[in-house]
Every structure is written in structure tokens, then in C-alpha cells.
Amino acid sequence: MGRERAMRLRFAFLGIAAATLAGCSSAASKAEADYEFLSKNGGTDQEKCAAAGRAAQAWMEAHDAQKYEWWTSMRNIICQKVELDRQIIGG
């Protein structure tokens, strides 16, 4: 009886862990979709900078290093453009 209970607890733990990880990548996918929406629908560079940062954060939380690095680079490029525009145009 004790062994059966231990097995059930292990499976329950694995199920919770899998659901948690799926939720993280789902949140990251949503963050990517938010960025894409802004890109296709006239979002400002400032909005896209923030959205790319949220995508990078979400992929970091999902422990996907490759996508985290990609979105971090994307955020850096867009945010640098925002800063350059601010310096050139003033404001």
C-alpha cells in the first residue's frame, strides 16, 4: 500500500511539473503573438521594445535559452532604435 501511494505521488508530481512547464511556454508563445500583433498592426517601436522584452522574459521563465537569447537580441535592437530616435528627434 505504501509503495502504491508513493507511485501515485510521483505521477502526480510529474503531471504538475509538466503542466507548469506547458503553461510557461504557452505564456511565452502568447508574448510572441503579442509582439507579432504589434508589428503587423502599426505598433510603435516603443511598444515593440516592451513586447520583445516581455517575450524574452517569458522564454527565460520557460527555460528556453535559444528563444530567450533571440528575443533579448530583438529587444536590444528595437530599444536601441527607440533611444537613437529619442536622441535625434529629441524628446
MDAnalysis code that builds the backbone (N, CA, C; Angstrom):
import MDAnalysis as mda
import numpy as np

u = mda.Universe.empty(273, n_residues=91, atom_resindex=np.repeat(np.arange(91), 3), trajectory=True)
u.add_TopologyAttr("name", ["N", "CA", "C"] * 91)
u.add_TopologyAttr("resid", np.arange(1, 92))
u.add_TopologyAttr("resname", ["MET", "GLY", "ARG", "GLU", "ARG", "ALA", "MET", "ARG", "LEU", "ARG", "PHE", "ALA", "PHE", "LEU", "GLY", "ILE", "ALA", "ALA", "ALA", "THR", "LEU", "ALA", "GLY", "CYS", "SER", "SER", "ALA", "ALA", "SER", "LYS", "ALA", "GLU", "ALA", "ASP", "TYR", "GLU", "PHE", "LEU", "SER", "LYS", "ASN", "GLY", "GLY", "THR", "ASP", "GLN", "GLU", "LYS", "CYS", "ALA", "ALA", "ALA", "GLY", "ARG", "ALA", "ALA", "GLN", "ALA", "TRP", "MET", "GLU", "ALA", "HIS", "ASP", "ALA", "GLN", "LYS", "TYR", "GLU", "TRP", "TRP", "THR", "SER", "MET", "ARG", "ASN", "ILE", "ILE", "CYS", "GLN", "LYS", "VAL", "GLU", "LEU", "ASP", "ARG", "GLN", "ILE", "ILE", "GLY", "GLY"])
u.atoms.positions = np.array([
    [0.828, -1.189, 0.000],
    [0.000, 0.000, 0.000],
    [0.873, 1.254, 0.000],
    [1.930, 1.298, 0.779],
    [2.812, 2.444, 0.841],
    [3.516, 2.681, -0.490],
    [3.854, 1.584, -1.150],
    [4.544, 1.701, -2.433],
    [3.612, 2.264, -3.508],
    [2.358, 1.827, -3.499],
    [1.372, 2.348, -4.455],
    [1.168, 3.847, -4.252],
    [1.075, 4.248, -3.020],
    [0.871, 5.665, -2.705],
    [2.074, 6.492, -3.182],
    [3.262, 5.968, -2.980],
    [4.466, 6.665, -3.424],
    [4.472, 6.815, -4.946],
    [4.059, 5.775, -5.653],
    [3.995, 5.837, -7.116],
    [2.966, 6.879, -7.565],
    [1.800, 6.907, -6.915],
    [0.768, 7.887, -7.265],
    [1.263, 9.308, -7.031],
    [1.994, 9.504, -5.939],
    [2.532, 10.831, -5.648],
    [3.557, 11.249, -6.701],
    [4.381, 10.301, -7.136],
    [5.367, 10.604, -8.173],
    [4.688, 11.020, -9.474],
    [3.659, 10.258, -9.875],
    [2.940, 10.600, -11.102],
    [2.227, 11.937, -10.973],
    [1.670, 12.207, -9.818],
    [1.004, 13.491, -9.599],
    [2.012, 14.631, -9.710],
    [3.184, 14.446, -9.112],
    [4.219, 15.471, -9.183],
    [4.656, 15.706, -10.630],
    [4.870, 14.635, -11.382],
    [5.272, 14.769, -12.774],
    [4.198, 15.486, -13.590],
    [2.941, 15.187, -13.312],
    [1.841, 15.861, -14.010],
    [1.817, 17.348, -13.719],
    [2.028, 17.708, -12.464],
    [2.045, 19.123, -12.085],
    [3.235, 19.821, -12.739],
    [4.385, 19.188, -12.734],
    [5.579, 19.784, -13.344],
    [5.369, 19.987, -14.843],
    [4.794, 19.001, -15.517],
    [4.552, 19.123, -16.959],
    [3.556, 20.235, -17.245],
    [2.513, 20.332, -16.450],
    [1.520, 21.388, -16.649],
    [2.126, 22.763, -16.423],
    [3.000, 22.873, -15.438],
    [3.658, 24.150, -15.159],
    [4.540, 24.559, -16.326],
    [5.333, 23.627, -16.848],
    [6.195, 23.941, -17.982],
    [5.384, 24.272, -19.222],
    [4.292, 23.571, -19.450],
    [3.442, 23.868, -20.596],
    [2.856, 25.261, -20.467],
    [2.497, 25.645, -19.262],
    [1.968, 26.984, -19.034],
    [2.998, 28.043, -19.326],
    [4.257, 27.782, -19.001],
    [5.324, 28.751, -19.261],
    [5.514, 28.955, -20.751],
    [5.598, 27.866, -21.507],
    [5.810, 28.028, -22.943],
    [4.567, 28.615, -23.588],
    [3.394, 28.336, -23.022],
    [2.172, 28.938, -23.531],
    [2.203, 30.446, -23.311],
    [2.663, 30.887, -22.145],
    [2.784, 32.315, -21.854],
    [3.808, 32.944, -22.790],
    [4.885, 32.225, -23.073],
    [5.912, 32.737, -23.967],
    [5.379, 32.838, -25.394],
    [4.613, 31.848, -25.811],
    [4.008, 31.890, -27.143],
    [3.040, 33.064, -27.255],
    [2.305, 33.336, -26.197],
    [1.384, 34.479, -26.187],
    [2.166, 35.780, -26.278],
    [3.284, 35.868, -25.561],
    [4.106, 37.076, -25.611],
    [4.635, 37.300, -27.030],
    [5.034, 36.215, -27.713],
    [5.466, 36.329, -29.105],
    [4.322, 36.805, -29.985],
    [3.135, 36.237, -29.771],
    [1.964, 36.629, -30.562],
    [1.625, 38.103, -30.340],
    [1.779, 38.578, -29.109],
    [1.533, 39.994, -28.821],
    [2.492, 40.873, -29.625],
    [3.766, 40.478, -29.669],
    [4.748, 41.233, -30.446],
    [4.375, 41.232, -31.930],
    [4.042, 40.062, -32.450],
    [3.671, 39.951, -33.862],
    [2.451, 40.817, -34.174],
    [1.481, 40.845, -33.278],
    [0.300, 41.674, -33.459],
    [0.699, 43.148, -33.587],
    [1.568, 43.595, -32.691],
    [2.024, 44.989, -32.747],
    [2.774, 45.267, -34.047],
    [3.609, 44.338, -34.471],
    [4.383, 44.522, -35.697],
    [3.490, 44.648, -36.925],
    [2.443, 43.875, -36.966],
    [1.562, 43.857, -38.135],
    [0.485, 44.937, -38.093],
    [0.278, 45.543, -36.933],
    [-0.841, 46.473, -36.786],
    [-0.410, 47.872, -36.338],
    [0.777, 48.271, -36.745],
    [1.191, 49.639, -36.519],
    [1.632, 49.979, -35.109],
    [2.089, 48.991, -34.355],
    [2.611, 49.284, -33.019],
    [3.842, 50.168, -33.113],
    [4.001, 51.049, -32.151],
    [5.175, 51.919, -32.145],
    [6.414, 51.106, -31.778],
    [7.580, 51.670, -32.084],
    [8.822, 50.991, -31.705],
    [8.905, 50.841, -30.188],
    [8.408, 51.818, -29.468],
    [8.415, 51.744, -28.006],
    [7.548, 50.576, -27.513],
    [6.385, 50.389, -28.131],
    [5.519, 49.258, -27.770],
    [6.178, 47.931, -28.124],
    [6.830, 47.884, -29.297],
    [7.505, 46.650, -29.714],
    [8.710, 46.354, -28.833],
    [9.400, 47.397, -28.373],
    [10.518, 47.219, -27.443],
    [10.021, 46.524, -26.173],
    [8.933, 47.034, -25.619],
    [8.376, 46.457, -24.395],
    [7.875, 45.030, -24.636],
    [7.221, 44.797, -25.778],
    [6.693, 43.466, -26.089],
    [7.815, 42.452, -26.281],
    [8.897, 42.861, -26.934],
    [10.045, 41.956, -27.113],
    [10.671, 41.631, -25.761],
    [10.703, 42.603, -24.868],
    [11.214, 42.356, -23.517],
    [10.352, 41.355, -22.765],
    [9.022, 41.478, -22.928],
    [8.121, 40.512, -22.278],
    [8.309, 39.113, -22.855],
    [8.529, 39.023, -24.172],
    [8.769, 37.720, -24.798],
    [10.070, 37.108, -24.277],
    [11.120, 37.917, -24.183],
    [12.399, 37.416, -23.658],
    [12.216, 36.903, -22.233],
    [11.518, 37.674, -21.405],
    [11.276, 37.276, -20.014],
    [10.488, 35.968, -19.942],
    [9.472, 35.851, -20.789],
    [8.638, 34.637, -20.777],
    [9.441, 33.414, -21.192],
    [10.304, 33.556, -22.209],
    [11.124, 32.407, -22.624],
    [12.178, 32.065, -21.586],
    [12.668, 33.077, -20.863],
    [13.607, 32.805, -19.773],
    [12.904, 31.984, -18.695],
    [11.664, 32.360, -18.362],
    [10.913, 31.628, -17.352],
    [10.565, 30.214, -17.816],
    [10.449, 30.025, -19.145],
    [10.177, 28.695, -19.702],
    [11.465, 27.880, -19.864],
    [12.608, 28.490, -19.525],
    [13.924, 27.842, -19.595],
    [14.302, 27.434, -21.016],
    [13.943, 28.279, -21.985],
    [14.331, 28.037, -23.377],
    [15.412, 29.068, -23.725],
    [16.661, 28.667, -23.563],
    [17.790, 29.586, -23.717],
    [17.889, 30.159, -25.124],
    [17.647, 29.338, -26.128],
    [17.781, 29.803, -27.508],
    [16.762, 30.903, -27.809],
    [15.507, 30.699, -27.450],
    [14.485, 31.715, -27.711],
    [14.679, 32.930, -26.804],
    [15.135, 32.704, -25.584],
    [15.429, 33.821, -24.689],
    [16.497, 34.722, -25.306],
    [17.572, 34.120, -25.801],
    [18.650, 34.901, -26.404],
    [18.170, 35.647, -27.643],
    [17.350, 34.991, -28.468],
    [16.841, 35.626, -29.679],
    [15.983, 36.836, -29.335],
    [15.054, 36.671, -28.387],
    [14.165, 37.771, -28.023],
    [14.914, 38.871, -27.266],
    [15.948, 38.510, -26.527],
    [16.766, 39.523, -25.866],
    [17.492, 40.370, -26.916],
    [18.036, 39.733, -27.935],
    [18.689, 40.463, -29.025],
    [17.690, 41.356, -29.754],
    [16.510, 40.816, -30.018],
    [15.468, 41.587, -30.688],
    [15.097, 42.809, -29.852],
    [14.916, 42.610, -28.561],
    [14.592, 43.718, -27.666],
    [15.699, 44.769, -27.688],
    [16.943, 44.326, -27.613],
    [18.065, 45.261, -27.603],
    [18.106, 46.109, -28.869],
    [17.890, 45.488, -30.009],
    [17.910, 46.216, -31.283],
    [16.788, 47.253, -31.326],
    [15.585, 46.838, -30.994],
    [14.436, 47.747, -31.073],
    [14.559, 48.862, -30.040],
    [14.962, 48.524, -28.830],
    [15.090, 49.540, -27.785],
    [16.205, 50.534, -28.108],
    [17.290, 50.060, -28.737],
    [18.354, 50.973, -29.153],
    [17.850, 51.936, -30.222],
    [17.005, 51.445, -31.124],
    [16.414, 52.319, -32.140],
    [15.547, 53.379, -31.476],
    [14.763, 52.982, -30.492],
    [13.930, 53.943, -29.758],
    [14.811, 55.018, -29.131],
    [15.896, 54.610, -28.511],
    [16.798, 55.561, -27.857],
    [17.475, 56.487, -28.876],
    [17.918, 55.936, -30.007],
    [18.528, 56.768, -31.052],
    [17.522, 57.784, -31.598],
    [16.295, 57.323, -31.861],
    [15.259, 58.251, -32.331],
    [15.022, 59.367, -31.322],
    [15.024, 58.999, -30.058],
    [14.814, 59.986, -28.992],
    [15.941, 61.020, -28.996],
    [17.166, 60.557, -29.224],
    [18.321, 61.471, -29.228],
    [18.316, 62.370, -30.467],
    [17.940, 61.797, -31.602],
    [17.950, 62.559, -32.853],
    [16.794, 63.552, -32.907],
    [15.608, 63.047, -32.604],
    [14.409, 63.870, -32.690],
    [14.267, 64.756, -31.461],
    [14.758, 64.232, -30.354],
    [14.607, 64.958, -29.086],
    [13.261, 64.609, -28.461],
    [13.283, 64.464, -27.171],
    [12.011, 64.152, -26.548],
    [12.074, 63.178, -25.471],
])
